[in-house]
Amino acid sequence: MASENQKIAFQGFPGAYSDMSCRAVYPGMETLPCTAFEDAFQAVETGSALLAMIPVDNTLAGRVADVHHLIPQGGLHIIGEHFQPIHHALLGVKGTKKEDLQHVHSHVHALPQCRKIIKKLALQSHVHVDTAGAASEVAERGDKAHGAIASRLAAEIYGLDVLEGDVQDADHNTTRFLVFSREQKIPPFEPDKTVLTSLIFLMRNIPAALYKALGGFATNGIGLAKLESYVDPTFQVAQFYCEVEGHPDDPSFQLALEELSFFARDVRLLGTYPAHSFRKIQ
């Protein structure tokens, strides 16, 4: 059995796509299922797990809710990213045929991603908090009229049959994950290697502050990969989460950060990590 410092936490039931991502990137680590995203972060903060694998974006569903406000908390560092292709499968209890199904269970995002098969089989949809959790409930129910849309890994874990694979409507369905650690792990600066740096900042309440703050990245040749804003409880101050293609040791990045600091406050770097190979094939 793996020791505590060889565990990687994720939100969901065993067999969830987050679980698959953990196994794909860190095959030698023991995956630690957590009920909520906050629990996964806390597992790393308290030392129950060494790392956490957290989904942040999906090509169909967009930004993953409830994650953005957790990222700045706890002092964890982002040390990597992973892109996981999502291949949904239609699962049923042993001996089930597709014609036996009347109900289908899955996550709120997975169900609309599989509209064609649901419509074709005229199934009644039931929403669950997790695809693997839906598969677990179908297995416990043991009713051939009830199926689940989840991963093949979930079918293996819960002893279900794969009635049909790749039932997603869109082949490009992909989820992006970030890897979090208590320890900072910055790769060495190599001009020919693409790395991302995640940071957060608050805007000063002055005209054109955002335009001026981001201008430093443009004039210094630093590309922006992602920019998101979140309002404070009073709707007066915007906090920004930003991902840039740059390394803290790059003089151009340092100049851009210096200019950002003129027009923003509470600038904090969350982590620097290698760009995933998925980006290179786009």
N, C-alpha and C positions, 0 to 999 in steps of 0.2 A: 504493500500500500504506500502511495506517495506521501511524503511529509508535507507539512503545512506550506512550506516555502516552494512547493512544486505544484500548487493549485492555481487555476485560472478561473475567475468567477464570471458568470454571465446571468442575465435575467431570463427566466423561463424554466420550463420543464426539461429534463433530459431528452435529447432528440430535437430540440429547437434549432433553428438555423444559426442562432448564436452559439449553440453547442457545437454545431458542425464547423463553424468558423474557428472556434478554439482548437478543435482537433486538427484542422487543416494547417493552422499556423504553428501550433505548439503540440505536436503529436506525442511528445513525451510527458506532458503535464496532465494532471487529473483535473477534470472539469468540475466546477462547483456551482450547481444551480441555485439561483436566488429568486425570491418571490418578486421583488421590485428592483428597478434600476438603482435606487438608493441603497438597497441591501448589497448589491454588487460592488458599488463604490466603497461602502463601509467595510466590506470584507477585506479589501486591500488596505484601507486606512488602519484597520485594527491588526493586520498581519495574518488574518485567517486565509488569505490568498495572496499570492505574489503579484498577480496581474488581474486585470478585468478587461473583457472584450465587450464593447458597448456599441450598438448600432446608432448611427447618427443621420443617415440619409438612405432613401430608396428611390430608384429611378421612376417608380410608379406612384408611390405613396407620398414622396417628398420627405420633409424633415420629420424625424422621429420625435414625437411629443414627449414632454417631461424630462428630456435629457439636458437641454441647454442651460437650465438654472442649476443643475447639479455639477456641471463640469468645473466651474470656478471654485467650488467648495471643496474643502478637505485637503487642499494642497497637493493633489496628485499630478503627475506629469504624463503627458502624452508621449509615447515612445514608438508608436507605429500605427499604420493604417492597413486595412485589408478590405478587398472587394470580393464579396461572396455572391456568385450567381445563384439565383433562387429557382430551383426546379421543384415545383409542387407535384405531389402524387395523390391520387385518390385511393384511400385506404379503407378496408373493411375487415370485419372479424373473419376468422378462418372459415373457408368454404363459401364466402359470399360472392355473388355475381353482381355485376353492375345493375342488372335488372331488378335485384332485390332491394335496392336502396330507395328510401323515401325521404331521408333527412341527411344533411351534410353539416358537419361541425368544423369550425376553423376560426382563425383570428379575423378581426374586423377588416384588416387590409388584404388578407389572403382570399377571402370570399369574392370580392369584386375583381380580383386578378384572375379568377377562374369562372367568369360568367358563362362562357360557351358550354362547358361540360355540365354546369349546374342547370342551365336552360335545357340542354339536350336531354338530360335524364329527369327533368321536371322535379328537382329536389327542393325541399324546404330548408333554408339556411338557418343556422344557429351560431351566434357569435360567442367566441371564447377569448380569454385574454392572451392565449398562446396557442400556436398550431400544435405543438407537442402535447400541451394540456388537453386539447380537443381529442387527439389520438388516444391519450391515456383514458379519457372518459368513455370513448367508444369501446375500447378494449374491456373496460370494467362492466359496461352495459351488456356486452355480449349479444346484441340484437342485430341481426343481418339487415334490418331496415335502416340502420344508422351507420354512416360512414364519416370519414374525416379527410380534410385536405391538409397534408403535412409533408414532412420529408421522408425519404426512404429510411433514414436513420431512425426516425420515430417508429416506422413500421417494424424495424428490426428489434428495437428496444421493447415495444409493447406487444409483440407477437401478432401483428396484423398482416393481412395480405395486401400487396400492391395490386389494385384492380386496374389501374391505368397510370402510367408515368407521364411526366411533362404535360400536365393539364393546364398550365398557365397560358393565358391568352397571348402574352407578349414574351418573346424570347430574350429580350434585353433586360428582363427583371433582375436587378442587382442591388444588393444592400452594401453600403459602406460602413465599416466598423473602425473605431479607434481603440487602441490598446493603452491602458492606463497602468502606471506603476508608482510606488512611493519614491523610488529612486530615479533621479534624472539620468537619461541615457542619450547624450547628444553625439551623433556621429561626427567624425573629424571633417573639417572643412576641405572639400575637394572641388575646385571650380567646375569640373566636368561632370559632377554628380548632382542630380536634382534632389533637393530636400525641401520639406515644408516646415514652416514654423507657425504654430498657432499662438494667437495672442488675444487679449481682451483689453478694452479701454472704454472710458467714458468721455463723451464729447463736452467740450466747454460751451457755454451758452453764448456764442458769438456768431455773427452772420457768416455763412459759407464755411463753417468750421470743418465739416466733413470733407468738403471739396479740397480745402487747403491741407488738411491732415493727410489725405491719401495722395496728394500731389507729390510728396516726397518719394513715394514708391515708384510713380511714373517717371520722374526725372532721373531716378537712379537705376532704372531698368529692372525693377523688382515686380514680378507679376503677382497679381492677386488671384488666388484659386477659389476663395470663398469669402463672403461678407454677409453677416446677419446682424440685425438689430433687435433689441429688446427694450421696452420702456420700463421705467421704474414704477413703483406703486402709485406715484403721483402724476404719472404721464408727463413729467417735466424733463427728465434726463434720459438719454438713450445710451444703453450699453451696447457695444459692438463686439462680436466675435469675428475674428479675421484669420484667414490662412493665407500665407504668402509663400512664394517660391524663393526662399532665401535662407541663408545660414547666419546666425548671430556673429560669426567671426569674419564674415564678408564685409569689407569696408563700405560697399554700396548699401548693404542692409543697415549698417550702423548709421549712415547718413540719413537714410529714410526714417529710421526709428527716432533719430534726433529731431527731424522735422515734425514727425507725428506728435512728439511730446510738447511742441509749441502750442498745438491746437487741441490736444486731448489730455486727459489726466488719468491717473491710476492705471497706467499702461503696465501690463503684466504678461510675460511670456509663459505659455503653458507647456511648451515642448517643441523640440525639433526632431524630425524623423525622416527616414528615406521615403521618397515618393514610391508608391506601389507600382509594379510593372503594368497593372491594368491601365494606368494613365498613358503609357507609351504606345498602346495599341489603338487608342481612340483616334 
